[in-house]
Amino acid sequence: MKRWMELRLLSDLCVSNGENYSAWIDNDICYDDYGLPIILAKRLKGCIREVALELADWNTYVELDQKKILITETQVNCIFGTGGSENGIIKLSNAVLENYNSYIQEIETSSYKEYLSFQNVLNQFTYVRAQTAIDSRTGVAKPETLRFTRVAKKGLSFRFSYELDDPLEAAIFELAAKALKQIGLNRNRGMGRIQINSMKESECEKQQRKQEYYLKQIEQVKKDLEAIGSERAKIQYFLWADTKLLFPQSSNRVTETYVPGTNLMGFLSWEYQKQGGMDFSLFQNGRVQFKNAYISDGSHRFRPACAGYFVDKDLESSVCYNYIKEPEQEVVPETKK
């Protein structure tokens, strides 16, 4: 049975496969052909196996069906295997980014694909850290000690799956995975802090439906844009405020009476990135324009009225006048006979 787990970075992480992808980077992370960082399954397997052996050495019990079962080294070796030719029974996948399929779909179908090289994509999720050794006597850097390390940014979330048929073996693996707190390079110097949690089946299905819905939306928008051609598509939408909203004016003490278009663009661009969007040029150079959101009754959009408008209350008919454009004139109401 395939189960999914989530791995979240609590600090910067560098999990290398021992090879240098760049001439000026000494320790590089693993990434795929698109530039998306990944964590190899063999690294995860080795780290989780080490924790599982420690749990067995500490006589740790795992709970299964309201029973406590002692973890043994034999069970651990059966799951993960041992050194040499004896392989374990577990099937473990590489850990990939959350919304990984959405990223690939966006890169493949983007109209700005020439700008989405693997290096540009990689720079969105990683950065390079420099470190050196300092001579305690002179206070200057020691010669030939400067090192550059590419790390995945803190806060990224990864997903990986594993397959185990026996519920007891699955419980042992998940307990060991959740107990794993640090992996990768310089784990004793603040790097590589992680948190692993199991994902319920409903959460996995929800995540899958979310990705499928997002991909369908991308395809539909692209079809609409191709059909329209050079003309702009106009989309009307309604907002419902579940709580009080505050959009400060220049004084920061009084809120606007409407939702500014700049706030809408900032929110939607942030949500677009959360859902896996990579084509950030959509929100640049005026490609997408957001108008202000004004109060509505559910079917009509009420815009602010000019201060020069007025209605003569003495007249039975609601005639509206504009003092700015129309000359002021005396209006004599008709008398009823």
N, C-alpha and C positions, 0 to 999 in steps of 0.2 A: 504494500500500500504506500502510495506517495504522500508524503507530508511536507509542509512548508514551514520555514522558520525565517524570522526577521533578524538581521544583524545591523545595529545602529552604531555609528562611530561617535564616541564620547570625546575623542581627541583625534588629532591628525594620525594618519596610518600609512605605513609603508610596508607592504607585503610583496617582496620581490621573488623572482624565480631564479636569481643568481646571474642573470644576463644583463648587459648594459645595452639599452636601446639608443642611447645618445652618447656622443663623444665627450661631452662636458658634464654629464651627470654620473656620479659614482654609484648611487643606489637608486634604481628606477623601479616604479611599480609595474604591475601587470595590467595590460589593457588590450582590447580587441582591435580589429582592423578599423573600426569607426572612431577609435580614441576614447571609448567608454571604459573606465576602470573596472576591473574584475578582481575577485579573490579566488585563487585556484583551489579546487576541491582538495588537492593533496595537502595544502597548507592547513586548511580547516580540519581535515581528518587527523593530521598529526597532532595538532594542538588539542583537539577534543579528546583524542586517545590518551594523551598525557594526563589530562584532568581525570579521565575515567579510571586510569590506573591509580591515581592518588586517592580517589574515592574508595576504590577497592582496598587500598592499603590502610585506609582509616576506618574500615569496617562500616561503611555507610549503607543505609537501608534505602530502598526505593519503594514507594507506595504504589500498589496496583490492586484495584478492586478491593479497597479498604484492607489490604494486607501489606505488611512490611516484609520485603525480601532483601536479603543480604546480597550486595554486589560482590562478585568474585572476579579474580584475575582471569579465570577460564572464560567467563562470559565476555569480558572485555576483549580478550584475544579472538574470540569467536566473531565478535562484531567487527573489529577493526583489523584483524589479522596480526601477524607477527613479522619480524624481520626475516628476509629470505623469500622463499617461494610461496609461503602460505598466505593467501589473501583473505580478507574479511568478507562477510556476507553483505555488508552495507553498500548501497549505491548512493553516492553523494555527488551533487552537481556543483558547478562553480557558483559562487555568489555574485550575482549581477545587480545592477542598480535597480531601484524601484522604478517602475514604468519603463523598463528596459526596451520592451517591444515598441512602445510609443516613440522613444528616442530614435530607434532605427527607422521606423516608418517615416518620421519627420525628416530625417537626414536624407533618406532615399527619394522622397517626393518633393523636397523643398526646391523652389525656383532659384534659390541662392546657394545651390549645392557647391559652387566653386569656393564659397567662403567657409564651408563646413568641412574643412580638411580635418584629418584625425588630430592634428596638433591644436587647432582652434577648439575642437570639441574637448580635447583632453584638458586644455587650460581652463575650461569652465568648471571642472570638478577637482582640479589639482593645482598645486603650486610648488615651487622649488624652495627648499630651505637650505641655508648655508651654515656650516659649523666649522670650528677650528679649535685647536688646543692652545692654551695660553701658558707661557712659561711663568711659573710662580715667582721666580727671582727677578726677572726683568719686566714682567707685566705686558709683554708683547707676544704676538702669535708665533708659535714654533714654525720653523720652515717645513714646507711640504705637508702640512696638516689640514689644509682647506679641503672640505668635502661638500659636495652638493647632493641633496637627497630630494627626490620628488615624492610628495605625500598626497594622499587623498584628503580632502577637506573635512574638518569636523562637522558632524551633523548629517552626513550622507547616510542613506538607508539602503541596505542590500537585502536581497532575497535569495535563498537557496533551498533546495529540496533534498530529501533523503527517502530511501525505500527500505523498509524492514517489515517482514511479515509477522514476526512474533511481537505481541504487545509488550512483553517484559523487556525485550531487547530495545524496542522503541522508547520505553520509559527510561531505561538506563542511558541511552544516547541523549535524550532531551535533558535529563538531569545534568549530565556532563557538559552539554553545550551551554546550558544556562549558567553553569558554574565557571565557565571560561570568561575571564575578564580582560585579558591582555593578549595580543598577538602581534607579530611583526617585528620590525626593527626598532631598537631603542625602547623596548617596552618597559624597562626599568628607569627610563628618563622622561616619563610623562607621555610618551607616544603609544599608540596602539590600544588605548582603552576602548572597550566595546561592551555592548549589551545585546544578548541574544534572547529572543522570546519566541515561543511557539505561536503559530498562526492557526486559529481555528478554521475548520473547513468553510464555515460561513464567511469568514473574513477573506479567505482565498477566493471564494466565488465572487464576493463583492468587488474585490480588487480586479479580478478578471473581467467582470461585467463593466467596470468603470473604464478599463483600458479599451475594451471593444467599443463602448459607446463613444469614447473620445476619438478613436480611429475613424469611426463612421462619420462623426461630425466633421473631421478634417476632410474626408473624401467628399462629403456633400458640399462643403464650402468651396472646395476647389472646382467642383462641377458647376456650381452657381457662378463662380467668377469666370470660368471659361465660356459659359453661355452668355454672360453679360458682355464680355469683351472689355473694352476700355471704359465702359460706363461704370459708375459706382453703384454698389448694392446698398440699399437703404433698409435697415432692420429696425423695427419698432419693438420696444420692450417696456415692461412695467416692473417697478420695484416696490416691494412691500417692506416697511420698517417694522421689525419685530421689537426693537428697543428704541430709545431716544437716540437721535443722531446729532452730531455737532460738526459743523464745517466752519471753522473760525474765519472771520474777516481779517482785514489787516490789523485791527486793534486786538485780535485774539480774545475779545471779551463777548462779542456778539456773533451768533452763527448766521450763516447765509440762509435764506428762505428757500433755497433750492439745492440740488446736488450738482456741484460743478463738474463739467466734463473732464477736467484734468484729474479729479479724484477717481472718476470712473475708469479712465484709462490706466491710472496707476494700479488700481485694484485688479482689473482684468488682465493686465500684463503680468502681475504677480501670480494670479491664479493660473494663467496660461503656462507659466514656467513650472508651477507645481504639478500640473497635469502632464508634464513631459514635453512641452513645446520647445523647439529649438530655433525657429525662424523669428528672431527678435526684431527683424526689420519690419515686421507687420506694424509695430508701434513707433516706427521712426519715419521721418521724412513725409509725414502727413498721409501715409497710405491708409490708415484707419483714423477717422475723425469721430470724436465723441461730443455730442451736444449736451447741454445742461438738462438735467432731469427736473421737471417742474411738477407741482402738485396736480393730481388727477383724480377724477371720480370713478376711474376704472375703464372709461371709454374715451374721454376727452382729456387733452393736455392743455392746462391753463397756464398761459404765459403771463408774466408781470405786465400790468397796465401802465401806460404813461401817466405821469402825475398831472398832465394837462387835461385828462379826460374827466368829464362830469356828466351827470344825468340830472335834468330838471325834474324835481320831484313833484312840481305842480301840474305837470302834464300827465294825462292818463297813459299815453304811449311812452315807452321807454326809449326816448331819443337821446343818443349819446353825442356830445359835442367835444371838440378838441380845441382848447384855447390857443394852442401853439400854432396850428395850421389854419383855423377858421377865425375870422374877425369876430370880436365880441359884439353881439347884437341883442337887443331887448326882445324877449320872447313873450308875447301876450297870450295867455291861455284863453281858449274859447269859452264863452259863457254858455251854460246850459239853459235852454228855454223851458 
